[in-house]
Amino acid sequence: ASGPQRAPASSFGSAGRKFDLIVLDPPTWATSSSGMTVDLVRDYPSLFKPAVLALRPGGSVLAANHVSAVDMERWLEILERCAAKAGRPLASLTPLTPEADFPSLDGKHPLKMAIATVA
C-alpha cells in the first residue's frame, strides 16, 4: 500500500518495512490498555529507538516533546546518543523553534521539535 501509514511504535520495522519519514509525537504521559505507563521524561529513548531503526538510510524522524521540564539541549543530546547506541547515527539533527504565536513566559517552550535524519 502506498501513501501515509500509521503503525504502533512496537511494530516499527517489523516484516522488514522501512520508512522515509516517521512522526513521533507522543503524549506527555499515558497509560496503555495493557497498563504500561509511558513518561516522556524517562521513556523518550524507548520510543525514539524503534523509530530510528525503522528508517530507510537518509530517512527522518520528526520528533516532538511536550514536557516543559525537559531542556531542549539535553533532549537533543538524548536523541543523538539514542540513535548512536541503536547503530543508526544521525547525519543531522535540526531543532525547530516554535512560532511566535506559541509563546513561553519563561523562555522554556514546552513544545520541543526536531528533525533527526539518519546516515
MMTF fields as JSON, N, C-alpha, C and O atoms, coordinates in Angstrom:
{
  "mmtfVersion": "1.0.0",
  "mmtfProducer": "UNKNOWN",
  "numBonds": 475,
  "numAtoms": 476,
  "numGroups": 119,
  "numChains": 1,
  "numModels": 1,
  "chainsPerModel": [1],
  "groupsPerChain": [119],
  "chainIdList": ["A"],
  "bondAtomList": [4, 2, 8, 6, 12, 10, 16, 14, 20, 18, 24, 22, 28, 26, 32, 30, 36, 34, 40, 38, 44, 42, 48, 46, 52, 50, 56, 54, 60, 58, 64, 62, 68, 66, 72, 70, 76, 74, 80, 78, 84, 82, 88, 86, 92, 90, 96, 94, 100, 98, 104, 102, 108, 106, 112, 110, 116, 114, 120, 118, 124, 122, 128, 126, 132, 130, 136, 134, 140, 138, 144, 142, 148, 146, 152, 150, 156, 154, 160, 158, 164, 162, 168, 166, 172, 170, 176, 174, 180, 178, 184, 182, 188, 186, 192, 190, 196, 194, 200, 198, 204, 202, 208, 206, 212, 210, 216, 214, 220, 218, 224, 222, 228, 226, 232, 230, 236, 234, 240, 238, 244, 242, 248, 246, 252, 250, 256, 254, 260, 258, 264, 262, 268, 266, 272, 270, 276, 274, 280, 278, 284, 282, 288, 286, 292, 290, 296, 294, 300, 298, 304, 302, 308, 306, 312, 310, 316, 314, 320, 318, 324, 322, 328, 326, 332, 330, 336, 334, 340, 338, 344, 342, 348, 346, 352, 350, 356, 354, 360, 358, 364, 362, 368, 366, 372, 370, 376, 374, 380, 378, 384, 382, 388, 386, 392, 390, 396, 394, 400, 398, 404, 402, 408, 406, 412, 410, 416, 414, 420, 418, 424, 422, 428, 426, 432, 430, 436, 434, 440, 438, 444, 442, 448, 446, 452, 450, 456, 454, 460, 458, 464, 462, 468, 466, 472, 470],
  "bondOrderList": [1, 1, 1, 1, 1, 1, 1, 1, 1, 1, 1, 1, 1, 1, 1, 1, 1, 1, 1, 1, 1, 1, 1, 1, 1, 1, 1, 1, 1, 1, 1, 1, 1, 1, 1, 1, 1, 1, 1, 1, 1, 1, 1, 1, 1, 1, 1, 1, 1, 1, 1, 1, 1, 1, 1, 1, 1, 1, 1, 1, 1, 1, 1, 1, 1, 1, 1, 1, 1, 1, 1, 1, 1, 1, 1, 1, 1, 1, 1, 1, 1, 1, 1, 1, 1, 1, 1, 1, 1, 1, 1, 1, 1, 1, 1, 1, 1, 1, 1, 1, 1, 1, 1, 1, 1, 1, 1, 1, 1, 1, 1, 1, 1, 1, 1, 1, 1, 1],
  "groupList": [{"groupName": "ALA", "atomNameList": ["N", "CA", "C", "O"], "elementList": ["N", "C", "C", "O"], "formalChargeList": [0, 0, 0, 0], "bondAtomList": [1, 0, 2, 1, 3, 2], "bondOrderList": [1, 1, 2], "singleLetterCode": "A", "chemCompType": "L-PEPTIDE LINKING"}, {"groupName": "SER", "atomNameList": ["N", "CA", "C", "O"], "elementList": ["N", "C", "C", "O"], "formalChargeList": [0, 0, 0, 0], "bondAtomList": [1, 0, 2, 1, 3, 2], "bondOrderList": [1, 1, 2], "singleLetterCode": "S", "chemCompType": "L-PEPTIDE LINKING"}, {"groupName": "GLY", "atomNameList": ["N", "CA", "C", "O"], "elementList": ["N", "C", "C", "O"], "formalChargeList": [0, 0, 0, 0], "bondAtomList": [1, 0, 2, 1, 3, 2], "bondOrderList": [1, 1, 2], "singleLetterCode": "G", "chemCompType": "PEPTIDE LINKING"}, {"groupName": "PRO", "atomNameList": ["N", "CA", "C", "O"], "elementList": ["N", "C", "C", "O"], "formalChargeList": [0, 0, 0, 0], "bondAtomList": [1, 0, 2, 1, 3, 2], "bondOrderList": [1, 1, 2], "singleLetterCode": "P", "chemCompType": "L-PEPTIDE LINKING"}, {"groupName": "GLN", "atomNameList": ["N", "CA", "C", "O"], "elementList": ["N", "C", "C", "O"], "formalChargeList": [0, 0, 0, 0], "bondAtomList": [1, 0, 2, 1, 3, 2], "bondOrderList": [1, 1, 2], "singleLetterCode": "Q", "chemCompType": "L-PEPTIDE LINKING"}, {"groupName": "ARG", "atomNameList": ["N", "CA", "C", "O"], "elementList": ["N", "C", "C", "O"], "formalChargeList": [0, 0, 0, 0], "bondAtomList": [1, 0, 2, 1, 3, 2], "bondOrderList": [1, 1, 2], "singleLetterCode": "R", "chemCompType": "L-PEPTIDE LINKING"}, {"groupName": "PHE", "atomNameList": ["N", "CA", "C", "O"], "elementList": ["N", "C", "C", "O"], "formalChargeList": [0, 0, 0, 0], "bondAtomList": [1, 0, 2, 1, 3, 2], "bondOrderList": [1, 1, 2], "singleLetterCode": "F", "chemCompType": "L-PEPTIDE LINKING"}, {"groupName": "LYS", "atomNameList": ["N", "CA", "C", "O"], "elementList": ["N", "C", "C", "O"], "formalChargeList": [0, 0, 0, 0], "bondAtomList": [1, 0, 2, 1, 3, 2], "bondOrderList": [1, 1, 2], "singleLetterCode": "K", "chemCompType": "L-PEPTIDE LINKING"}, {"groupName": "ASP", "atomNameList": ["N", "CA", "C", "O"], "elementList": ["N", "C", "C", "O"], "formalChargeList": [0, 0, 0, 0], "bondAtomList": [1, 0, 2, 1, 3, 2], "bondOrderList": [1, 1, 2], "singleLetterCode": "D", "chemCompType": "L-PEPTIDE LINKING"}, {"groupName": "LEU", "atomNameList": ["N", "CA", "C", "O"], "elementList": ["N", "C", "C", "O"], "formalChargeList": [0, 0, 0, 0], "bondAtomList": [1, 0, 2, 1, 3, 2], "bondOrderList": [1, 1, 2], "singleLetterCode": "L", "chemCompType": "L-PEPTIDE LINKING"}, {"groupName": "ILE", "atomNameList": ["N", "CA", "C", "O"], "elementList": ["N", "C", "C", "O"], "formalChargeList": [0, 0, 0, 0], "bondAtomList": [1, 0, 2, 1, 3, 2], "bondOrderList": [1, 1, 2], "singleLetterCode": "I", "chemCompType": "L-PEPTIDE LINKING"}, {"groupName": "VAL", "atomNameList": ["N", "CA", "C", "O"], "elementList": ["N", "C", "C", "O"], "formalChargeList": [0, 0, 0, 0], "bondAtomList": [1, 0, 2, 1, 3, 2], "bondOrderList": [1, 1, 2], "singleLetterCode": "V", "chemCompType": "L-PEPTIDE LINKING"}, {"groupName": "THR", "atomNameList": ["N", "CA", "C", "O"], "elementList": ["N", "C", "C", "O"], "formalChargeList": [0, 0, 0, 0], "bondAtomList": [1, 0, 2, 1, 3, 2], "bondOrderList": [1, 1, 2], "singleLetterCode": "T", "chemCompType": "L-PEPTIDE LINKING"}, {"groupName": "TRP", "atomNameList": ["N", "CA", "C", "O"], "elementList": ["N", "C", "C", "O"], "formalChargeList": [0, 0, 0, 0], "bondAtomList": [1, 0, 2, 1, 3, 2], "bondOrderList": [1, 1, 2], "singleLetterCode": "W", "chemCompType": "L-PEPTIDE LINKING"}, {"groupName": "MET", "atomNameList": ["N", "CA", "C", "O"], "elementList": ["N", "C", "C", "O"], "formalChargeList": [0, 0, 0, 0], "bondAtomList": [1, 0, 2, 1, 3, 2], "bondOrderList": [1, 1, 2], "singleLetterCode": "M", "chemCompType": "L-PEPTIDE LINKING"}, {"groupName": "TYR", "atomNameList": ["N", "CA", "C", "O"], "elementList": ["N", "C", "C", "O"], "formalChargeList": [0, 0, 0, 0], "bondAtomList": [1, 0, 2, 1, 3, 2], "bondOrderList": [1, 1, 2], "singleLetterCode": "Y", "chemCompType": "L-PEPTIDE LINKING"}, {"groupName": "ASN", "atomNameList": ["N", "CA", "C", "O"], "elementList": ["N", "C", "C", "O"], "formalChargeList": [0, 0, 0, 0], "bondAtomList": [1, 0, 2, 1, 3, 2], "bondOrderList": [1, 1, 2], "singleLetterCode": "N", "chemCompType": "L-PEPTIDE LINKING"}, {"groupName": "HIS", "atomNameList": ["N", "CA", "C", "O"], "elementList": ["N", "C", "C", "O"], "formalChargeList": [0, 0, 0, 0], "bondAtomList": [1, 0, 2, 1, 3, 2], "bondOrderList": [1, 1, 2], "singleLetterCode": "H", "chemCompType": "L-PEPTIDE LINKING"}, {"groupName": "GLU", "atomNameList": ["N", "CA", "C", "O"], "elementList": ["N", "C", "C", "O"], "formalChargeList": [0, 0, 0, 0], "bondAtomList": [1, 0, 2, 1, 3, 2], "bondOrderList": [1, 1, 2], "singleLetterCode": "E", "chemCompType": "L-PEPTIDE LINKING"}, {"groupName": "CYS", "atomNameList": ["N", "CA", "C", "O"], "elementList": ["N", "C", "C", "O"], "formalChargeList": [0, 0, 0, 0], "bondAtomList": [1, 0, 2, 1, 3, 2], "bondOrderList": [1, 1, 2], "singleLetterCode": "C", "chemCompType": "L-PEPTIDE LINKING"}],
  "groupTypeList": [0, 1, 2, 3, 4, 5, 0, 3, 0, 1, 1, 6, 2, 1, 0, 2, 5, 7, 6, 8, 9, 10, 11, 9, 8, 3, 3, 12, 13, 0, 12, 1, 1, 1, 2, 14, 12, 11, 8, 9, 11, 5, 8, 15, 3, 1, 9, 6, 7, 3, 0, 11, 9, 0, 9, 5, 3, 2, 2, 1, 11, 9, 0, 0, 16, 17, 11, 1, 0, 11, 8, 14, 18, 5, 13, 9, 18, 10, 9, 18, 5, 19, 0, 0, 7, 0, 2, 5, 3, 9, 0, 1, 9, 12, 3, 9, 12, 3, 18, 0, 8, 6, 3, 1, 9, 8, 2, 7, 17, 3, 9, 7, 14, 0, 10, 0, 12, 11, 0],
  "groupIdList": [1, 2, 3, 4, 5, 6, 7, 8, 9, 10, 11, 12, 13, 14, 15, 16, 17, 18, 19, 20, 21, 22, 23, 24, 25, 26, 27, 28, 29, 30, 31, 32, 33, 34, 35, 36, 37, 38, 39, 40, 41, 42, 43, 44, 45, 46, 47, 48, 49, 50, 51, 52, 53, 54, 55, 56, 57, 58, 59, 60, 61, 62, 63, 64, 65, 66, 67, 68, 69, 70, 71, 72, 73, 74, 75, 76, 77, 78, 79, 80, 81, 82, 83, 84, 85, 86, 87, 88, 89, 90, 91, 92, 93, 94, 95, 96, 97, 98, 99, 100, 101, 102, 103, 104, 105, 106, 107, 108, 109, 110, 111, 112, 113, 114, 115, 116, 117, 118, 119],
  "secStructList": [7, 7, 1, 7, 7, 7, 7, 7, 4, 4, 4, 6, 6, 4, 4, 4, 7, 7, 3, 3, 3, 3, 3, 3, 7, 7, 7, 1, 3, 3, 3, 7, 6, 6, 1, 7, 3, 3, 3, 2, 2, 2, 2, 2, 2, 2, 2, 2, 2, 2, 2, 2, 2, 6, 3, 3, 3, 3, 3, 3, 3, 3, 3, 3, 3, 7, 7, 6, 6, 1, 7, 2, 2, 2, 2, 2, 2, 2, 2, 2, 2, 2, 2, 2, 2, 6, 6, 7, 7, 3, 3, 3, 3, 3, 3, 3, 7, 7, 7, 6, 6, 1, 7, 7, 1, 1, 1, 7, 7, 1, 7, 3, 3, 3, 3, 3, 3, 3, 7],
  "xCoordList": [0.836, 0.0, 0.88, 1.915, 0.471, 1.233, 0.486, -0.673, 1.166, 0.545, 0.87, 1.58, 0.357, 0.639, 0.158, -0.9, 0.944, 0.588, 0.779, 1.684, -0.08, 0.05, 0.39, -0.134, 1.262, 1.643, 2.068, 2.676, 1.743, 2.222, 3.738, 4.326, 4.366, 5.838, 6.384, 7.463, 5.664, 6.158, 6.268, 6.967, 5.593, 5.646, 6.567, 6.69, 7.23, 8.153, 9.195, 9.77, 9.433, 10.47, 10.099, 10.887, 8.9, 8.502, 8.25, 7.875, 8.452, 8.264, 9.144, 8.812, 10.264, 11.21, 10.755, 11.395, 9.672, 9.173, 10.078, 10.459, 10.418, 11.225, 10.504, 9.745, 10.743, 10.021, 10.977, 12.111, 10.507, 11.272, 11.096, 12.024, 9.904, 9.577, 8.69, 7.723, 9.03, 8.209, 7.94, 8.866, 6.686, 6.304, 6.124, 5.269, 6.935, 6.901, 6.447, 7.237, 5.176, 4.571, 3.749, 2.521, 4.445, 3.72, 3.136, 3.605, 2.112, 1.577, 2.617, 3.518, 2.484, 3.422, 3.443, 4.501, 2.282, 2.16, 0.958, -0.075, 1.067, -0.063, 0.037, 1.108, -1.103, -1.164, -1.794, -2.873, -1.112, -1.617, -2.743, -2.994, -3.417, -4.505, -3.981, -4.74, -2.696, -2.109, -1.657, -1.154, -1.838, -1.479, -0.073, 0.341, 0.677, 2.033, 1.976, 1.229, 2.751, 2.796, 3.987, 5.097, 3.749, 4.814, 4.962, 4.002, 6.171, 6.509, 7.615, 8.709, 7.353, 8.325, 9.654, 10.685, 9.662, 10.923, 11.822, 13.024, 11.254, 12.001, 12.092, 13.122, 11.045, 10.919, 11.122, 10.947, 11.482, 11.587, 12.543, 12.216, 13.714, 14.588, 13.94, 14.215, 13.084, 12.445, 11.396, 10.984, 10.961, 10.062, 10.848, 10.465, 11.951, 12.75, 13.538, 13.66, 14.068, 14.899, 14.178, 14.73, 12.972, 12.327, 12.004, 11.973, 11.764, 11.505, 12.758, 12.689, 13.902, 15.17, 15.514, 16.0, 15.264, 15.57, 14.685, 15.059, 13.525, 12.592, 12.778, 12.018, 13.787, 14.021, 14.891, 15.794, 14.591, 15.495, 16.731, 16.654, 17.873, 19.021, 18.613, 17.97, 18.989, 18.622, 17.231, 16.804, 16.511, 15.166, 15.2, 16.244, 14.048, 13.972, 12.842, 11.81, 13.073, 12.04, 11.751, 12.658, 10.482, 10.048, 9.637, 8.573, 10.492, 10.283, 9.753, 10.2, 8.788, 8.213, 8.223, 8.089, 8.384, 8.372, 7.642, 7.985, 6.645, 5.795, 6.045, 5.219, 7.158, 7.43, 8.261, 9.409, 7.686, 8.392, 9.62, 10.562, 9.633, 10.763, 11.995, 13.087, 11.836, 12.958, 13.615, 12.958, 14.908, 15.692, 15.936, 16.243, 15.803, 15.973, 17.339, 17.428, 18.409, 19.764, 19.944, 20.528, 19.457, 19.551, 18.774, 19.26, 17.589, 16.756, 17.445, 17.424, 18.051, 18.771, 19.942, 20.209, 20.644, 21.735, 21.216, 21.856, 20.054, 19.45, 19.125, 19.38, 18.561, 18.233, 19.493, 19.504, 20.545, 21.796, 22.389, 22.796, 22.438, 23.008, 22.182, 22.74, 20.875, 19.993, 20.191, 20.289, 20.25, 20.441, 21.793, 21.883, 22.837, 24.17, 24.196, 24.766, 23.578, 23.542, 22.75, 23.016, 21.783, 20.973, 21.694, 21.188, 22.877, 23.62, 23.153, 23.475, 22.396, 21.891, 22.258, 21.382, 23.55, 23.956, 23.255, 22.913, 23.054, 22.348, 23.296, 24.392, 22.856, 23.588, 23.332, 24.2, 22.122, 21.784, 20.685, 19.876, 20.683, 19.659, 19.335, 20.143, 18.147, 17.759, 16.621, 15.498, 16.897, 15.809, 14.887, 15.332, 13.607, 12.604, 12.078, 11.616, 12.145, 11.711, 10.21, 9.706, 9.493, 8.062, 7.83, 8.635, 6.746, 6.372, 6.011, 5.753, 5.995, 5.708, 4.306, 4.06, 3.382, 2.031, 1.923, 0.833, 3.057, 3.118, 4.107, 5.203, 3.715, 4.655, 4.992, 4.286, 6.075, 6.503, 6.871, 7.71, 6.258, 6.506, 7.898, 8.47, 8.451, 9.768, 10.886, 12.028, 10.574, 11.595, 11.897, 12.721, 11.24, 11.424, 10.161, 9.218, 10.158, 8.976, 8.684, 9.583, 7.43, 7.098, 7.181, 7.491, 6.906, 6.957, 8.386, 8.925, 8.96, 10.267, 10.097, 9.457, 10.67, 10.595, 11.953, 12.726, 12.234, 13.487, 13.29, 12.477, 14.047, 14.095, 15.419, 16.484, 15.343, 16.524, 16.637, 15.739, 17.724, 17.938, 19.093, 20.178, 18.856, 19.903, 20.826, 20.445, 22.031, 23.02, 22.597, 23.298],
  "yCoordList": [-1.174, 0.0, 1.237, 1.27, 2.252, 3.499, 4.56, 4.377, 5.677, 6.761, 6.677, 5.766, 7.624, 7.658, 6.388, 5.85, 5.916, 4.722, 5.01, 5.749, 4.421, 4.542, 3.173, 2.157, 3.156, 1.904, 2.193, 3.228, 1.267, 1.462, 1.327, 0.606, 2.02, 2.008, 0.6, 0.316, -0.288, -1.65, -2.416, -3.427, -1.96, -2.678, -2.025, -2.513, -0.903, -0.248, -1.25, -1.974, -1.29, -2.149, -3.609, -4.414, -3.981, -5.373, -5.754, -4.91, -6.99, -7.519, -6.787, -6.722, -6.239, -5.585, -4.251, -3.715, -3.7, -2.411, -1.296, -1.245, -0.404, 0.761, 1.997, 1.928, 3.124, 4.346, 5.486, 5.515, 6.429, 7.639, 8.686, 9.436, 8.736, 9.734, 9.109, 8.412, 9.367, 8.928, 10.151, 10.887, 10.374, 11.458, 10.84, 9.977, 11.288, 10.778, 11.915, 12.789, 11.896, 12.965, 12.343, 12.431, 11.711, 11.021, 11.987, 13.117, 11.545, 12.378, 12.497, 11.665, 13.523, 13.755, 12.586, 12.203, 12.026, 10.919, 10.112, 10.684, 8.796, 7.954, 6.588, 6.15, 5.932, 4.541, 3.75, 4.092, 2.688, 1.871, 0.969, 0.863, 0.323, -0.588, -1.774, -2.404, -2.083, -3.184, -2.73, -3.534, -1.431, -0.904, -0.341, 0.131, -0.383, 0.162, 1.685, 2.267, 2.33, 3.781, 4.294, 3.775, 5.32, 5.959, 7.384, 8.154, 7.716, 9.035, 9.588, 9.024, 10.681, 11.185, 11.6, 11.5, 12.054, 12.432, 11.196, 11.278, 10.092, 8.861, 7.977, 7.339, 7.926, 6.894, 7.329, 6.512, 8.581, 9.012, 8.141, 7.816, 7.747, 6.89, 5.575, 5.076, 5.009, 3.737, 3.921, 2.944, 5.149, 5.438, 5.847, 5.513, 6.574, 7.071, 5.952, 5.943, 5.016, 3.947, 3.141, 2.996, 2.605, 1.829, 2.675, 2.163, 3.963, 4.842, 4.965, 4.849, 5.2, 5.333, 4.026, 4.047, 2.907, 1.609, 1.299, 0.495, 1.925, 1.656, 2.577, 2.498, 3.451, 4.378, 3.752, 2.961, 4.13, 3.824, 4.714, 5.738, 4.351, 5.266, 6.637, 6.734, 7.678, 9.033, 9.442, 10.568, 8.536, 8.839, 9.723, 9.881, 10.297, 11.258, 10.941, 10.383, 11.318, 11.303, 12.758, 13.514, 13.144, 14.43, 14.126, 13.559, 14.51, 14.178, 15.387, 16.515, 15.128, 16.195, 15.77, 14.589, 16.749, 16.521, 17.71, 18.862, 17.433, 18.48, 18.723, 19.347, 18.246, 18.366, 19.618, 19.704, 20.586, 21.85, 21.661, 22.449, 20.638, 20.403, 19.877, 19.857, 19.455, 18.919, 20.049, 20.75, 20.216, 21.233, 20.804, 19.64, 21.738, 21.427, 20.828, 19.807, 21.447, 20.934, 19.531, 18.677, 19.285, 17.953, 16.94, 15.834, 17.298, 16.403, 16.062, 14.907, 17.047, 16.796, 15.845, 14.98, 15.997, 15.075, 13.658, 12.7, 13.523, 12.203, 11.565, 10.378, 12.349, 11.814, 11.327, 10.235, 12.135, 11.752, 10.493, 9.58, 10.441, 9.283, 8.02, 6.944, 8.153, 7.013, 6.446, 5.231, 7.316, 6.866, 6.169, 5.13, 6.733, 6.132, 4.765, 3.821, 4.647, 3.362, 2.32, 1.124, 2.764, 1.846, 1.453, 0.646, 2.029, 1.716, 2.496, 2.134, 3.568, 4.423, 5.865, 6.673, 6.205, 7.58, 8.606, 8.34, 9.774, 10.823, 11.582, 11.974, 11.78, 12.607, 14.074, 14.925, 14.363, 15.724, 15.693, 14.767, 16.729, 16.916, 18.4, 19.215, 18.745, 20.144, 20.496, 20.028, 21.321, 21.758, 22.718, 23.513, 22.634, 23.523, 24.418, 23.926, 25.712, 26.675, 26.923, 27.129, 26.906, 27.217, 28.623, 29.529, 28.785, 30.085, 31.072, 30.678, 32.347, 33.421, 33.308, 33.814, 32.648, 32.511, 31.376, 31.056, 30.78, 29.751, 30.24, 29.695, 31.279, 31.945, 31.121, 30.181, 31.502, 30.917, 32.066, 32.897, 32.123, 33.219, 33.159, 34.194, 31.946, 31.815, 31.521, 31.304, 31.513, 31.249, 29.779, 29.43, 28.904, 27.462, 26.892, 26.516, 26.833, 26.341, 24.896, 24.054, 24.602, 23.204, 22.361, 21.171, 22.974, 22.23, 22.274, 23.334, 21.094, 20.949, 20.031, 18.985, 20.42, 19.604, 19.592, 20.544, 18.481, 18.356, 17.369, 16.448, 17.582, 16.628, 15.907, 16.512, 14.598, 13.751, 12.889, 12.099, 13.036, 12.28, 11.324, 11.723, 10.041, 9.034, 9.03, 9.433, 8.569, 8.485, 7.429, 7.208],
  "zCoordList": [0.0, 0.0, 0.0, 0.666, -0.746, -0.77, 0.008, 0.38, 0.251, 0.994, 2.46, 2.885, 3.257, 4.688, 5.379, 5.049, 6.338, 7.092, 8.565, 8.952, 9.387, 10.835, 11.385, 10.927, 12.36, 12.991, 14.422, 14.695, 15.352, 16.722, 16.764, 15.958, 17.702, 17.799, 17.91, 17.389, 18.577, 18.757, 17.448, 17.39, 16.392, 15.121, 14.101, 12.978, 14.485, 13.554, 13.097, 13.909, 11.813, 11.272, 11.186, 10.691, 11.663, 11.58, 10.126, 9.311, 9.817, 8.473, 7.454, 6.27, 7.925, 7.031, 6.479, 5.574, 6.993, 6.498, 6.974, 8.143, 6.06, 6.382, 5.87, 4.903, 6.521, 6.231, 5.899, 6.377, 5.072, 4.759, 5.851, 6.154, 6.438, 7.455, 8.513, 8.204, 9.762, 10.892, 11.75, 12.092, 12.1, 13.002, 14.381, 14.579, 15.331, 16.693, 17.599, 17.957, 17.964, 18.758, 19.883, 19.891, 20.837, 21.909, 22.931, 23.059, 23.658, 24.736, 25.85, 25.964, 26.653, 27.755, 28.728, 29.226, 28.996, 29.929, 29.5, 29.15, 29.518, 29.106, 29.755, 30.174, 29.825, 30.267, 29.137, 28.653, 28.72, 27.618, 28.108, 29.308, 27.163, 27.521, 28.323, 29.06, 28.19, 28.965, 30.354, 31.139, 30.655, 31.964, 32.045, 33.104, 30.935, 30.926, 30.91, 30.123, 31.764, 31.839, 31.045, 31.167, 30.227, 29.465, 29.986, 30.013, 30.396, 30.916, 30.018, 29.98, 29.296, 28.325, 28.935, 28.269, 30.155, 30.78, 30.885, 30.636, 31.241, 31.471, 30.223, 30.004, 29.409, 28.385, 26.939, 26.035, 26.688, 25.293, 24.47, 23.329, 24.998, 24.197, 23.774, 22.682, 24.621, 24.261, 23.166, 22.542, 22.925, 21.812, 20.564, 19.443, 20.772, 19.655, 18.969, 17.744, 19.745, 19.183, 18.108, 17.018, 18.348, 17.28, 16.049, 14.93, 16.258, 15.119, 14.258, 13.034, 14.899, 14.166, 13.445, 12.314, 14.091, 13.489, 12.285, 11.432, 12.211, 11.119, 9.918, 8.953, 9.97, 8.861, 7.777, 8.051, 6.548, 5.446, 5.605, 6.284, 4.997, 5.027, 4.481, 3.435, 5.193, 4.81, 5.261, 5.003, 5.936, 6.423, 7.658, 8.292, 7.995, 9.098, 10.059, 9.687, 11.309, 12.342, 12.686, 13.035, 12.586, 13.117, 14.551, 14.796, 15.497, 16.903, 17.658, 17.454, 18.536, 19.354, 20.817, 21.138, 21.691, 23.125, 23.748, 23.482, 24.568, 25.141, 26.627, 27.293, 27.151, 28.584, 28.841, 28.405, 29.547, 29.783, 30.669, 30.581, 31.519, 32.417, 31.686, 32.255, 30.44, 29.664, 28.882, 28.111, 29.086, 28.396, 26.953, 26.697, 26.006, 24.58, 24.286, 23.604, 24.789, 24.511, 25.059, 24.393, 26.249, 26.872, 26.035, 25.8, 25.588, 24.782, 23.459, 23.032, 22.811, 21.561, 21.79, 20.955, 22.915, 23.253, 23.426, 22.993, 24.06, 24.256, 22.905, 22.703, 21.978, 20.661, 19.942, 19.374, 19.967, 19.301, 19.918, 19.2, 21.229, 21.92, 21.658, 21.443, 21.676, 21.44, 20.035, 19.86, 19.047, 17.661, 17.505, 16.851, 18.101, 18.009, 18.678, 18.132, 19.866, 20.568, 19.788, 19.904, 18.997, 18.183, 16.89, 16.11, 16.672, 15.455, 14.242, 13.11, 14.463, 13.387, 13.687, 13.996, 13.602, 13.929, 13.05, 11.898, 13.621, 12.9, 11.977, 12.375, 10.744, 9.791, 10.11, 9.912, 10.609, 11.015, 12.062, 12.124, 12.877, 13.906, 13.927, 14.372, 13.442, 13.28, 14.229, 14.044, 15.25, 16.133, 15.395, 14.567, 15.703, 15.121, 16.233, 17.263, 16.033, 17.036, 16.914, 15.81, 18.037, 17.974, 17.423, 17.64, 16.728, 16.154, 17.26, 18.397, 16.915, 17.872, 18.467, 19.562, 17.756, 18.291, 19.312, 19.785, 19.642, 20.677, 21.739, 21.866, 22.509, 23.422, 24.66, 25.027, 25.274, 26.538, 27.468, 27.12, 28.638, 29.573, 30.186, 30.528, 30.327, 30.948, 29.954, 30.357, 28.663, 27.646, 27.443, 26.598, 28.208, 28.066, 27.438, 28.135, 26.143, 25.453, 25.834, 25.811, 26.185, 26.461, 25.19, 25.253, 24.036, 22.785, 22.225, 21.907, 22.122, 21.503, 20.308, 20.409, 19.172, 17.959, 17.303, 17.411, 16.61, 15.874, 14.736, 14.819, 13.681, 12.578, 12.695, 12.575, 12.933, 13.081, 11.826, 11.532, 11.092, 9.852, 10.047, 10.472, 9.73, 9.891, 8.67, 7.571, 8.901, 7.816, 6.8, 5.812]
}
